[in-house]
Amino acid sequence: VYKRQDFYFVGYFLGLQMLGIYTVAVFVIEAIQKIPDWMGLVLLPKVTSGQDINGELTHKYAFLSFAYTLFVAVIVLLVYYFNFNYSALLLGDEYKDVDWLVILLLPRTLLHSIMVIYASNLSGKGYTLFHPAAGFFAVVILVGLDSTIISRYDIYGAIAGIVIAYISATLVMYLSLIHISEPTRRTPISYAVFCLKK
């Protein structure tokens, strides 16, 4: 839900024209995020069926998801560096700023590529409340930031708000994954200590 809160604030503070440009940039970003989303969907049943007890498969998927997103991010940067304005070519000159906004939103994409994999692991293990909890936490941060900094920093404030919201959500997912992993580590550790005592 926090992925759309920024639309309201951009439209309210910066007007419909900027909202249109920002919306197109976000849709480009979400197109990049499709592969990580699909990887998360593939991982979920594997975790549920017990194929990733030690978390190695999740780490592998997280690495591949991040690597793919980083590769696409490099391509986007190269396209912008060589002044190929694809948004203006496809949509008209009034959308020429979309390319720059896409670059500024790339950190969100990189964070999403990791977060969606962690969310699939947690859901696959039956911990379904962590995802909405992370979303709620991100919404509170996003609304608080957007309502105060967009009026001062324009569109850069909106981008900062959504990126910081993604940082918080990803951090919640990561800490949650560590938290639920602790009990599974205690058994082998306890057994090793028992063997040493003998």
Disulfide bonds with the S-S distance in Angstrom:
none
